[in-house]
Amino acid sequence: MRKVLIATEKPFARQAVDNISAVFREAGYEMVLLENYKDPGDLLKAVEDVDALIVRSDLVNKDVIGAARKLAVVVRAGAGYDNIDLEASTEKDVVVMNTPGQNSNAVAELAIGMMIYMARNQFNGTSGTELRGKTIGIHGCGNVGMNIARIGRGLQMKVIGFCSYVGMDRLSFAGVKFVDTVENLYSKCQYISLSIPANKDTIGMVNYDLLSLMPAPAVLVNAARKEVVDEASLLRMFEERPDFKYLADIAPDCAGEIAEKFPGRYFFTPKKMGAQTAEANINAGIAAARQIVAYFESGETKYQVNK
Ligand code: 3PG
């Protein structure tokens, strides 16, 4: 009997776990749950005898891959797979997949929600601003970026996109104008929303040179990864541009300094929560479970990311 471990330091909604377990019950697989764990040692122990693993942002490093003697497939129930050591996985013939698009609406709603919250002065009763008529730049035009574009259009924002992953010839979305350089994007947009992955090309790429191009009042929205924003540049922007605000799904390392020096100009979630909706958990969780069954039963590797 195949054994699958669901290891989620940040648990799925209960309904998602029930739905995932139904997929495995039907397939005749055993499912075990490791939720809310604090010690990485617990994951090392739990992976020892499993054939497949489902994770969220949980760290699947070389040690985890090494400890999992029977592991054949890991599915990241979500989009970004920067938490998984692809090289170590490939070396051990472990297939790694993600579930693109399954949680992207939830992340997009969080990004827009943070924008509204800040435009209304954190609902403190004072007069704020509206999003209608403002320009938002979508940096990264994958599933999350295009959901933000869709909602932005619904709010009657002007939407501009830039993407170095999806080729310019394949970029098309009703009402969205695409530009061919990242500098062009930042220089036109009062709001910039990041939906780029964290990898060797993007870590630290949102730097002072880019941010300082933004027209005032400038708001940077990050529902992607904290590592893509260069923190020295962030602090410099806060210092030099009193109009600059930063909204992020998970605080930067310099959050303490920002809180102390620049009150009212930032918002950080206490825990990464873009994908923390029942719907996103159900969609991504079921997709992950089905991908595992399809892999074992028919060798399906459509969403493999370490090919
Ligand atoms: C993703 O990459 O899918 C999102 O950042 C959500 O991550 P999470 O599953 O850890 O909430």
Boltz pocket constraint, residues with backbone or C-beta under 6 A from the ligand:
constraints:
  - pocket:
      binder: B
      contacts: [[A, 10], [A, 56], [A, 57], [A, 58], [A, 77], [A, 78], [A, 79], [A, 80], [A, 81], [A, 103], [A, 107], [A, 223], [A, 224], [A, 272], [A, 273], [A, 274], [A, 275], [A, 276]]
      max_distance: 6.0
